[in-house]
Amino acid sequence: MHGLMMNTPLLTTSLLQFSAKYHADTEVVTVSPKGQITRCTYSNLYKRCKRLAVTLLNLGVKPGDRVGTLAWNSDQHMELYYAIAGIGAVCHTINPRLGDHEIIFILNHAEDKLLFFDSVFENLLGRIRPKLNSIDHIICLKENKYLLSESSEVSVESENVVGPEGSSFSWPDIDENMAASLCYTSGTTGNPKGVLYSHRSIVLHAMCSCLSSSLSFSTDDVILPAVPMFHVNAWGVPYAAPIAGAKLVMPGPNLDGESLFRSMETEGVTIALGVPTVWLSLLEFLELSGKKLSSLKRVIIGGAAVSESMIDEFELKHGINVQHAWGMTETSPIGVVNTLKPKFKNLSRKEQMPVKIKQGRAVYGVEMRIVDDNNQDVDRDGVASGRLLVKGPWIISQYYKTEKTALRADGWFDTGDIATLDPDGYMLITDRAKDIIKSGGEWISSIGLENACTDHPSIKQVAAIGVPHEKWQERPILICIPQTNELPSISEIRTFLDSRVPKMWLPNAIFWVNELPLGPTGKVQKNKLRKSYEDCLLG
């Protein structure tokens, strides 16, 4: 027997339509690359989306067509999110931090029909335009206008293609399982792979984000996503904030500490999301300037492990709560969020810290397992480690344009992460499978070694990698950015770490550098470091 409830499709346009009706005056604030501020309301944004949808149809966009965006966080980029998907097409966000050849590959692989770009990328478009195979129109986002370039050369000197039509426009009927958004993985081990999100998966993910056991967005919040809209849809914030009725602050490309501080103070930001490298920059600015954040209550950190020292600096110096989270492009991305269970809330900070540094517990909708090499579930003791598997309604099943499933034979997705799970359900990433250091039959966690190093006063940032060793197969080395002018020797570092990590983990060498190679999402590119230092312990 079936239930007798309405079968209303879960469509992305319903998210913005809801906010336009019930949170009409709530603002979306955009900071331009030059620092200029523009404001619009959810009500106005929704009207503009409908006008843009009419324009897309007039330009020949059909259901299933891919429409590319090469843009920073802004209200215009948010319009594109909703207008493109709303007519049944697919919004394909492209990372401008990638190399030209990768961007060309992604655009041609996706077969984008239209490409929207921020005016700051005019030179980039000029370089890659001759090598794009499927683009019919290139449209520039400039000063809240959409400027069409019909020639093979990229030009932004044209008329606004979005007219006043749209007030009477009605969104077409769409199956909730139709594709709405396309993001490509960073491609560290080959060409980037496309992850295709459906309307249903995006809406469910947005609803989950608002749960108190998840990101806990509410009408009282002012949210600043310091994670770009081309990185897993800015972690879903442009979809979740509207239904929460939260004010949005789009910071554009300027994610240095001073720019973030200015945006946060001007707009009264209460929640900010980003990777650790962004927060290092903010904390450094606060330290040097002596300034304090007056409104920020919580930072949500993902993309890489957060250190105890960063948690301490935010919470003890600035009174800002740190919330750890985990996800990936293939998980939309929210899979795990660290919210303290009631039994931990009255503990001392020292007693809470072993829990707070973990990625957290699975949110509703995501199932999680950790298995050993024999595909058996490991003990939930917080010690036994294995491969992290997930499944759920916003988890990938297949990569775009591949015939092969992305899942194991048992229907679970293998994340490629090595993790532990404790009796309370808190998951801790101990490493990426490819970054585990295998030495003399033992596994050394590069993340665990890095976290132990962050307490050293001379180390600002560190990457631990395994390099070939004649006797031990691999041994760990450290590549560090210094915090001070004093550069400790390897023996001094080993002495410092001696009581903090197992003896087998003590590094064989340390190298001091001015910067670490970062990928387009802000993560350290350890594959490049391994290549650069592969012979350092041989001969």
N, C-alpha and C positions, 0 to 999 in steps of 0.2 A: 504494500500500500504506500503510495506517495503522499507526502505532505501537501497541504493546500495553501501554500504561501505563494506570493507573487514571485515570478522568476525574472527579477530586474537585473539586467546585465551590469557588471562592475566595470565602468568605463572611466578613463582618466578625466574626461571632461566633467564628470559628475563632481570631482573634487573641487575644481575651481568654481563650478556653478554653485555649489553649496556655500563656499566662502563669499561669493559675490552676493548671495542672498542673505546670509546670516552674519557675515563679518564684513559688510560692504565698505566700511570706512577704514578698515585696517590697512596699514601701508606696506608697500614693497618699496624699499629705498635702494637706489643704485649709486655706487661710487664709481665714477668713470676713471679711465686710466690716468687722467690729468687731475683727479681728485674732486671733480665737480659732482654735486649731488642732485639727483632727480628723484621725484616721488610720484607714486601713483597708488591708487587703492585697489583692493581686490575687485571691486565693482568695475572700475575703469579697465583694469587688466582683462577682465572677462569680455568686456565689450570690444576691446582691441583684438582679442583672440578671434572673435567671430569675424571681424573685418579681415584679419589676416587669412582666415580659413577661406573666405570668398576669393581672395587674391590667389591663394594656392590652387584652387580649383580652376580659376581663369588661366593660370599658367600651365594647366594640363596635368596637374598632379592627380594620380588615381590611387585607389586603395592598393596597398602593398608596395607602392613606390617608396624608395628610400630618399630622404631629404637630409642632406648633411648640414651640420652647424660647426663652425670653427670660431668659437666665441668664448669670452670670459663670462663670469657670473653677472647677470643683469636682468632687468625686468623684460627687455626685449627677448633675451634668450629663453626666459620663462614662457613668454607668449608662444615662441616656436614650439616648445615642449608640448603645449596643449593644442595649438591649432593644427599642427602636423598630424598628431595622433588622432585628433578629433574627427578628421575627414577620412580616417582609415589608412593613412600613410604611416611611415616609420621614421621617427626622429633619430637620426644617427649623429651622435655627438663625437667630435674628433678632437684629439689631444694636440694642440699646437706646439707642445714641448717636444714632440717626436721629431725625428729627422725627416727631411724632405722625402726620402725614398720610402719611409714607413707610412707617411701620410698618403703618398701616391698609391702605395699598395692597398691601404685600407679603403680609400675612396673608390678605386677600381674594383676591388673585391666586393664591396657593398653595392656597386653599380648605382651610386647616388644619381638622382635625376636633377635635383637642384642643390645648390650650395650657398648657404648664408654665412657671411664672415664679418667679423669686427673690422673696422677700418684700419686698425693697427696692424692687421695681417695682410695689407695690400701688397707689400713686397713679397711675402711668402706665396701669395696666390699668383703673382706674376711669374714666379719661378716654376711653379708646379702645373700651371694651367695647360701648357702644351702637352702634358703627359697624362691628362685625365681623359678617360675614354667615354664616359657616359653622361657627363654634365650637359644639360640643356641651357640652364640659366645660372648665373652667378649674381648674388644679391648682397649688397653691402649694408651692414647695420651701422648707421651713423646719425647721431643726434635725434634718436627716436624716429628715424625714417628708414625706409627700405629702398635702396637705390639699385636699380637694375643695370647690369652691364651685358649688352647683347653681343659685343665684339669678342674676338678671341683674346684681346688684350684686356686686362683688368682695369676698370675705370670706375671711380665712385661719383663722377660728375653726371648724374642723370636725375630724372624725376622720381618722386616717391611713388612706388607701385601700389601701395596700399591706399585705397580710396575710402570714402565714407560708407560704402555699402556694408551691410552686415547686421543692422539692427533687427531685420526680420528673418535672418538666417537661422535655420534649425539644423542641429547636428544630425548627421545621417545615422541610421540604425547600424550598429556594428556588433559583431560577435565578440564577447568579452575575451575570448581566447585568441583574437587577432593580435598580431605584433603591434607594439606601440613605440618601442624604443630599442636602439641598437648601440651597444658599447663593445669596444674591442679590448682584449687583454693587452698587457704591456709587451708581451712577446719576447721575454728574456731568453727563451730557449728555442726560438724559431719565429716564424711570422706571427703577428698578432692574430688572435682568434675572436670571432664575433659571438657575442652573447645577446640573444634576442629575447627581450622581455615582453610579456603580454599585458593587455589592459588589466586583466584579472590579477596577475601577479603584482603589478605596481600598486593597485588599489589595496590589496590585502597587506602588502608591505607597509603602505602609508598608514593604514589603520593600526597595524602592530606597533609602528614607531611611536604612536601616541599613548600606548599603554604605560601604566606606572611602572611595570616591571621591565619596560624597554627604555626608550629615550624620553618618555614622559613629557611630551610637548603639550602646552596648554595655552589658553587665551591670554594668560598673564605674561607670556614669554615674548621676548624680542630675540630672534635667532639669527646668528651670523654663520653661514657655512663658509669656512675658510678652506673647504675642500671644493675643487672646481666642478662645475656642472658637466664637464666632459669626463669626470672620474666617477663612474658608477652613479650617474645622475645626482651628483653632489650628495651621495649617501641617501638619496630619496627625500631630502629636505624640501625641494620645491613641490613635492606632492603631499607631504605630511603636514607642513606648516599651514596650508590653506584650510584643511579640515579641522586643525586645532584652533584656528582663528588667531594664530601667532603672527606678529609683525616680522617681516623678513628684511634683513640688511644684506645686500649683495655687494661684496667688497671689490669686485673687479679683479684686475691682475696684481694689485699692490698688496702683497701679504707680508711686507716687512713689519717689524715690531711697532714702529712709530705710526704707520698707516693704520694698522689694526687697532692700536690704542685710540687713535683719533676717531675712527668709526664707532668703536664701542662706547666711548664717552659721549659722543655727539648724539647717538641714537638710543642710548640706554640699554645696550645689549645685555641679556641675562644668560644666554646659552650660546656657546661657540663650539664648532666642530672642526677638527683638522688632524693632520699627522704630527708626530712629535717635532719634526724639524721646524714647522711653523711656530710651535709654542716655545721652542728654544729661542727663536728670534724675538718673540714678545717678552719673554722673561729677561732676556739680555737687555732690551730697551728699558724695561721697568727698573732693572738694577742700576743701569748707568744714569738714568734720568731722575731716579728717586720718586717717580710718579706712582700713583695708586689707581687701580680700577674701582670705580664707585658702584657700578651696577652689575658687573659680571658675577654670576653665582656658580656657574658650572661650565667646565670644559669637557667635551667628549672626545676621547683620543683613540684613534684606530690607525690602521695602516702599518704599524710597527709597535713593538712592545714599549710601554711606558716604564721609566725607571723610578725607583723609590725616591731618588733625589728630586726628580721633576714633580712628583706628587707632593713631597715635602715643601718644595718652594712655592707651589701654588697654594697649598692649604695652610701652611704655617705662616708664610710671609704675607699672603694676600687674602686669605680667608675664602678661597675659591675651591669648590669641590671638584675633584677629578674623577671622571667616570671612564673606565676602560671599556672598549667594545672590540668586537672582531667580526670581520666579514671579508668578502672578496667579490670581484666582478661577477662571478658565477652564482653568488648568493644574494645579489640585488641591493645592498650588500649585507644587511643586518642579519647576523646569525646568533650572536652571543653578546649580551650586555651585562656589565657588572653592577648589579644593585645589591646592596647588603641585606641579608636576611635579618629579621628582628633580633635574633640571638647574638648578632655581631655588633649591633649598633651601640650598645652600652660598654663595649670593650675599650680598652685604652688604644691609642693610635698604634703603639708598638704591636699590640695583639691583633689589630685590624689589618696591618700592612700585608701579611702573607696572603690575605684574601683579596685586598684591593689591587695588588699587582697582577692578579689573574685576569684573564680576558672576561670571565663572567659565566653566567648561566644561559642556557638556550632560551630564546624568547618563544612565546607560544606560536606554533606554526612550523617550527624547526625541530626536527629530531636529530639526535647526535649519538654517535657511537665512536669508541676508540678500540681498534683491533690490533692484534699482534701479527707477526709474519705468517701465522697459521690461520688467520681470519677469525680468531677467537677474541671475544671481548676481554679486555684487560680488567684487572681489579679496579674498583672505584676507591682507591686509597690515596690518591694524590701523588703517588710515586711511580707506579707502573705506567709506562708510556707506550704509545703505538700510533698508528695512522688515524687521523681524524676523518670520520665519514659523516655526511649530513644528508638529509632529504627534507622536502617540504614544498609547498605550493609556489614559492618564489626562488626555488633552486633549479639550476640549469638541468636539462635532460639531454640536450644535443647542441653542439656548436653550429653556428650559421654556415650553411652551404657545405655541410659534411653529411655523409650517409651513415656514419658510425655513431652509435650512442656515446654520450659522455659518461655514462653510468657503468658501474660494475655489474656483473651478472646478477647480483642480488638486489639491484635497484638503488643502491646507495651511491652518492657522489664522493669520490676520494679527493679531499682538498689539497693533498700534498703536504699537509702540516703534520708534525709530530707533536702529540699533546698528552696531557694527563687529565684525569677527572677525579675529583675528590668526593667523599660521601655526601656532601651537600649539593653536588651538581656543578661546582665551579670548575671550569675548564682552564687549563694553562697551556699555552703554546710553548713548547720547549725548543722548537726549531722548525724550519722548513726541511722536508726530507732531503732536499738537494744541498742544504747548508750544514747538516749534521757533520761533525768532525769524527771520523772513524779512526781511532788510534789504538793499536795493539789489542783489537777485539772489543774495546770499550767505545761507547758513544758519548761524545762531549757536546753539550748544548752550546752553540755559539751565542744564543740569546742569553742563556744563563751566565756565561762568562762575561758578556758585555755588561749585563746588569750589575755584576759584582765590581766591575771596573768603574762604573759611573760615580761611585762614592769617593774616588780619588780626587783630591783638589786640583791636580794638574791636568786632568782629563776632561775635556769639554764634550767630545763625541768620540765614539770608538766603534770599530768593526772588528769582530773576531772571525777569522777564517781558518780553514784547514789547508795545509800545503803538503806536498809529497815529502816523505821522510824515509830514508833507506831502511831503518830498523822498525819503525812503528807504523808504517804505511802512510799515516798522516799525523801532523802535530799542529797544535794551534799557534797562531801568531796574532798580534794586535796591530792594527793600523789606527792611529789616534790623531785627533786634532787637539792641540794643547790649549788649556785654559789659562796657563801662566807662561812666563818665560823660562821657568825651570822645567827641564825635561828629564824625568827620572830614568835611570838605567833599567834594563830588563831585570836585573837582580833585585832592585828596589821594588819594582812592580810585583815580582814573584813573592817577595816578603809581604807586601801589602795584601796579596790575594791568598796567602797561605792558609789563613784561618777562615776564609770565605768560600773557597771552592775545594773540591777533592784534589789531591795531589796530582792526579793524572791530568787535570785540567790546566795546570800552570803553564803559561805560554812559553814557547822557546825563543821568541824574539818580539821586539816592539819597534815599530816604525812611526816616525812623527811626520805628519803631512799638514798642508794648509787647508785642504778640502778633501772630502770623500766623494766619489762619483755617485750621483743621485739619478735615479730613473725619473721618468715623466710624472710619476705619482709621489715623488719625494722619498722613495725607499733607496737605501744604499744598494748599489749594484755589486753584489759580492762576486758575481761571475767575472766581472772585470778585474776586481782585486785579486782573485785567484789566478787569473792569467798573468797579471803583472808581477806577482810574487811567487810564482810556481817553482822557481829554482832557488829560492833564497836559503833553503836549508840543505840543499844538495851540494855535494862536492866540497 
